[in-house]
Amino acid sequence: MMTARKLFGVVLIALAPIAVFAQDVEQATEEALDTLDQMSVEVNKFVGDVRFDESDVRSLIDLWEEYTEFAEDDYESDEGMDFESVLDDDTYLRWAASHGLEAEDWARKTVRITMMVYREQMLEAAKVMPEQMAQQMAMLEEQREQLGEEMYQQIKQGMEESAKYGKAIEENARSLPKPTADEQVILDKYRAELMALMESDDDEEYYDEYYEDDESYEDYDSDNDY
C-alpha cells in the first residue's frame, strides 16, 4: 500500500544535498527518477476521473492517524508503486468498512488529495532550489582548499546530481493530477492541516535512517551548515 510516508521518502533526495556522498550518485539519481516516473504513471491511472469535496478532505484529516498506523508495516515491505493493491488489501477493506467508508472511492480520493498537496510542495520547492544551490556552490568554492580536490569534486558532483534530480522532480510534479477550481479552494483552506500530517515525525525518522550509516556525510554536515 502506498503511504504518504513512502511517497515523501522517495523525494527526500531533492530537498537537501543528500546525494553528495553516494557511492554512485548518477546511478542513485537514475534509480530515483525511475521511481518517480513509475509513481506518476500509477497515480494518474489510480485516480482516474475521481474528484473530491470538502467532506472528503475532512474525512482524510480525521482518519489520518488510524489510516497511516495500520499501513506502517506494509510501508516497510512494499517495494512497488501499485496503488491498486490497496483495493485488495483485507486490512484496509475491513478498516474502511468499520468507518462506513466506500473503500475504493475513499482510497482514490485520498491519493488524489495527497498527491495534489505533494505536487504543490514540489513546485514551491523548485522555485527556491536554484538560489539555494547557487549559495551552496559558492560556499563549496570557498572551502575548496580546505576540503582537498578529491572531496571537493565528490561534493560538487553530488550537488550537480541533486540539481538534476530537483529539476526532474519539478517536471514530474507537473505530470500529476492538477486540482479543479473547486478542489483548489478546498486545498487552500486545508493546506496547513494536510501539510502538518504529511510532514510528520515519521518522515524525519525515515530521513535520519537513510543517512545514519553515512559517516562522510555526517562529518561534512557537522562542519558546514548549509
PEJOZI-V318578 format. One record per pair of residues at least 12 apart in sequence whose ideal C-beta (glycine too) atoms are under 10 Angstrom apart, sorted by the first residue. I is the first residue (numbers start at 1). GAP is how many residues later the second one is. D is the distance in whole Angstrom. If there is no record, write none. Layout:
# PEJOZI-V318578
{{I,GAP,D} {I,GAP,D}}
This chain:
# PEJOZI-V318578
{{1,66,10} {1,69,9} {1,70,5} {1,71,10} {1,72,10} {1,73,5} {1,74,8} {1,77,7} {1,81,9} {1,82,8} {1,84,6} {1,85,5} {1,86,10} {1,88,6} {1,90,9} {1,91,7} {1,106,9} {2,37,8} {2,40,8} {2,41,9} {2,44,9} {2,69,9} {2,72,9} {2,73,9} {2,76,7} {2,78,9} {2,79,7} {2,80,8} {2,81,5} {2,82,10} {2,83,8} {2,84,7} {2,105,10} {2,108,10} {2,109,7} {2,112,9} {2,113,10} {3,64,8} {3,65,6} {3,67,10} {3,68,5} {3,69,8} {3,71,8} {3,72,5} {3,75,9} {3,83,10} {3,111,9} {3,195,10} {3,199,9} {4,60,9} {4,63,9} {4,64,7} {4,67,9} {4,71,10} {4,106,9} {4,107,10} {4,110,5} {4,111,9} {4,113,9} {4,114,8} {4,190,9} {4,193,8} {4,194,5} {4,195,9} {4,196,8} {4,198,9} {4,199,8} {5,63,7} {5,66,8} {5,67,8} {5,70,6} {5,193,9} {5,195,7} {5,197,5} {5,198,6} {5,200,9} {5,201,6} {6,33,10} {6,65,9} {6,68,9} {6,69,5} {6,70,9} {6,72,7} {6,73,10} {6,75,9} {6,197,10} {6,200,9} {7,32,7} {7,36,9} {7,68,10} {7,74,10} {7,104,10} {7,107,7} {7,108,8} {7,111,6} {7,191,8} {7,196,9} {8,106,10} {8,110,7} {8,113,9} {8,190,7} {8,191,7} {8,192,9} {8,194,9} {8,195,5} {8,198,8} {8,199,9} {9,26,10} {9,66,8} {9,193,10} {9,194,7} {9,197,5} {9,198,8} {9,200,10} {9,201,8} {10,22,7} {10,25,6} {10,26,7} {10,28,10} {10,29,7} {10,71,9} {10,108,10} {10,159,9} {11,21,8} {11,24,9} {11,25,7} {11,28,9} {11,107,8} {11,110,9} {11,111,7} {11,114,9} {11,154,9} {11,155,9} {11,158,6} {11,161,9} {11,162,9} {12,20,9} {12,191,8} {12,192,10} {12,194,7} {12,195,6} {12,198,7} {12,199,9} {13,12,10} {13,15,8} {13,16,8} {13,19,6} {13,20,10} {13,148,9} {13,149,7} {13,152,6} {13,153,9} {13,156,9} {13,197,9} {14,15,10} {14,18,8} {14,22,9} {14,108,8} {14,111,7} {14,112,9} {14,115,8} {14,148,7} {14,149,9} {14,150,10} {14,151,5} {14,152,5} {14,153,9} {14,154,8} {14,155,5} {14,156,9} {14,158,10} {15,106,9} {15,107,9} {15,110,7} {15,114,9} {15,117,10} {15,147,9} {15,151,8} {15,154,9} {15,192,9} {16,116,10} {16,120,10} {16,146,8} {16,191,8} {16,195,9} {16,201,10} {16,205,9} {16,210,8} {17,115,9} {17,116,9} {17,119,6} {17,123,9} {17,138,8} {17,141,6} {17,142,6} {17,144,10} {17,145,6} {17,146,10} {17,200,9} {17,203,9} {17,204,9} {17,207,10} {17,209,6} {18,140,8} {18,143,10} {18,144,7} {18,147,10} {18,189,8} {18,192,7} {18,193,7} {18,196,9} {18,199,7} {18,203,10} {19,13,9} {19,138,9} {19,139,5} {19,140,8} {19,141,9} {19,142,5} {19,143,5} {19,144,10} {19,145,9} {19,146,7} {19,198,10} {20,116,10} {20,120,10} {20,131,10} {20,134,7} {20,135,5} {20,136,9} {20,137,8} {20,138,3} {20,139,7} {20,141,8} {20,142,7} {20,194,9} {20,196,8} {20,197,6} {20,200,7} {20,201,9} {20,206,10} {21,130,9} {21,133,7} {21,134,8} {21,137,7} {21,190,9} {21,193,6} {21,194,9} {21,195,5} {21,196,5} {21,197,9} {21,198,9} {21,199,7} {21,200,10} {22,132,9} {22,135,9} {22,136,7} {22,139,8} {22,192,8} {22,195,9} {23,191,10} {24,137,10} {25,129,9} {25,132,6} {25,133,5} {25,134,9} {25,135,8} {25,136,4} {25,137,8} {25,139,10} {25,140,9} {26,131,8} {26,134,10} {26,135,6} {26,138,9} {27,134,10} {28,130,9} {28,133,8} {28,137,9} {29,129,10} {29,131,10} {29,132,5} {29,133,8} {29,135,6} {29,136,5} {29,139,8} {30,131,9} {30,134,10} {30,135,9} {30,138,10} {32,129,10} {32,133,6} {32,136,8} {32,137,9} {33,131,9} {33,132,7} {33,135,5} {33,136,9} {33,138,10} {33,139,8} {35,44,10} {35,45,10} {35,46,7} {35,137,10} {36,45,10} {36,86,10} {36,129,9} {36,132,7} {36,133,7} {36,135,9} {36,136,5} {36,137,9} {36,139,9} {37,44,10} {37,131,9} {37,134,10} {37,135,7} {37,138,9} {38,42,8} {38,43,5} {38,44,10} {39,42,5} {39,44,9} {39,76,9} {39,79,10} {39,133,8} {39,136,10} {39,137,9} {40,41,9} {40,75,9} {40,131,10} {40,132,6} {40,133,9} {40,134,10} {40,135,5} {40,136,6} {40,137,10} {41,40,8} {41,134,9} {42,38,9} {42,39,5} {42,40,7} {42,41,5} {42,42,8} {42,69,9} {43,38,8} {43,40,7} {43,68,6} {43,69,8} {43,71,10} {43,72,5} {43,75,9} {43,76,10} {43,132,9} {43,133,6} {43,134,7} {44,71,9} {44,131,8} {44,132,7} {44,133,6} {45,38,8} {45,39,8} {46,35,10} {46,36,9} {46,37,4} {46,38,6} {46,40,9} {46,41,9} {46,61,8} {46,62,6} {46,65,6} {46,66,9} {46,69,9} {46,131,10} {47,36,8} {47,61,6} {47,62,8} {47,63,10} {47,64,6} {47,65,5} {47,66,10} {47,68,7} {47,69,9} {47,129,9} {47,130,5} {48,60,7} {48,64,9} {48,129,9} {49,59,9} {49,128,10} {50,54,9} {50,55,7} {50,57,10} {50,58,4} {50,59,6} {50,60,10} {50,61,9} {50,62,6} {50,127,9} {51,57,10} {51,58,8} {51,61,8} {51,126,10} {51,128,9} {51,129,6} {51,131,8} {51,132,7} {52,53,10} {52,54,10} {52,56,9} {52,57,4} {52,58,9} {52,60,6} {52,61,6} {52,64,9} {52,127,9} {52,128,9} {52,130,9} {52,131,6} {52,134,7} {52,135,9} {53,56,9} {53,129,8} {53,130,8} {53,133,7} {54,128,9} {54,129,10} {54,131,9} {54,132,5} {54,135,8} {54,136,8} {55,54,10} {55,131,10} {56,49,9} {56,50,8} {56,53,5} {56,54,8} {56,56,9} {56,57,7} {56,127,10} {56,130,8} {57,52,9} {57,53,10} {57,56,6} {57,60,10} {57,126,9} {57,129,6} {57,130,8} {57,132,8} {57,133,5} {57,134,10} {57,136,9} {57,137,7} {58,128,9} {58,132,8} {58,135,9} {59,40,8} {59,42,8} {59,47,7} {59,50,8} {59,51,9} {59,54,10} {60,46,8} {60,49,8} {60,50,6} {60,53,6} {60,54,8} {60,130,9} {60,133,10} {60,134,8} {60,137,8} {61,52,9} {61,129,7} {61,132,5} {61,133,7} {61,135,9} {61,136,7} {62,37,9} {63,32,9} {63,33,9} {63,36,7} {63,38,8} {63,43,9} {63,47,9} {64,46,9} {64,50,10} {64,129,9} {64,130,9} {64,132,10} {64,133,5} {64,134,9} {64,136,9} {65,132,8} {65,135,9} {66,29,7} {66,32,9} {66,33,8} {67,25,8} {67,28,7} {67,29,9} {67,32,9} {67,39,9} {67,40,10} {67,43,8} {67,130,10} {68,129,8} {68,130,10} {68,132,8} {68,134,8} {69,26,10} {69,133,10} {70,19,9} {70,21,6} {70,22,8} {70,24,9} {70,25,6} {71,15,9} {71,18,9} {71,20,8} {71,21,8} {71,24,9} {72,130,8} {73,18,9} {74,12,9} {74,15,8} {74,17,8} {74,18,9} {75,127,9} {75,131,9} {83,24,8} {83,25,8} {83,28,6} {83,32,10} {84,20,10} {84,23,9} {84,24,10} {86,17,8} {86,18,9} {86,20,10} {86,21,5} {86,22,9} {86,24,9} {86,25,9} {87,16,7} {87,17,6} {87,20,6} {87,21,9} {89,14,9} {89,18,9} {92,14,9} {92,15,7} {93,14,10} {111,66,9} {112,64,9} {112,65,6} {112,67,9} {112,71,8} {113,64,10} {113,66,9} {113,70,8} {113,73,9} {113,74,8} {113,77,9} {113,81,7} {113,85,10} {114,80,8} {114,83,9} {114,84,7} {115,58,9} {115,61,5} {115,62,6} {116,60,7} {116,61,6} {116,62,8} {116,63,5} {116,67,7} {116,68,9} {116,70,10} {116,71,6} {116,75,10} {116,78,9} {117,62,10} {117,70,7} {117,73,9} {117,74,7} {117,77,5} {117,78,7} {117,80,9} {117,81,6} {117,82,10} {118,55,7} {118,58,7} {118,76,10} {118,77,10} {118,80,7} {119,53,9} {119,54,5} {119,55,8} {119,56,9} {119,57,5} {119,58,8} {119,59,7} {119,60,8} {119,68,10} {120,53,8} {120,56,10} {120,59,9} {120,64,9} {120,67,7} {120,68,10} {120,71,7} {120,74,10} {120,75,9} {121,52,8} {121,70,9} {121,73,10} {121,74,7} {121,77,8} {121,78,9} {122,44,9} {122,47,5} {122,48,6} {122,49,10} {122,50,8} {122,51,4} {122,52,9} {122,54,9} {123,46,9} {123,47,6} {123,50,5} {123,51,7} {123,53,10} {124,49,10} {125,41,8} {125,44,8} {125,45,8} {125,48,9} {126,40,7} {126,41,8} {126,43,7} {126,44,4} {126,45,9} {126,47,8} {126,48,9} {127,43,9} {129,33,9} {129,34,7} {129,37,5} {129,38,8} {129,40,9} {129,41,8} {130,33,8} {130,36,9} {130,37,9} {132,31,10} {132,34,9} {132,94,8} {133,26,7} {133,27,9} {133,29,7} {133,30,5} {133,33,8} {134,29,10} {135,91,8} {136,19,9} {136,23,6} {136,26,9} {136,27,10} {136,88,9} {136,90,5} {137,18,10} {137,19,8} {137,22,6} {137,23,9} {137,26,9} {139,85,7} {139,86,9} {139,87,7} {140,12,7} {140,15,6} {140,16,6} {140,19,7} {140,84,8} {140,86,9} {141,15,9} {142,82,10} {143,12,9} {143,77,10} {143,80,9} {143,81,7} {144,12,9} {146,77,9} {146,78,10} {147,73,8} {147,76,9} {147,77,9} {151,65,9} {151,69,8} {154,62,9} {154,66,10} {155,61,10} {155,62,10} {155,65,7} {155,69,9} {158,59,9} {158,62,10} {159,67,10}}
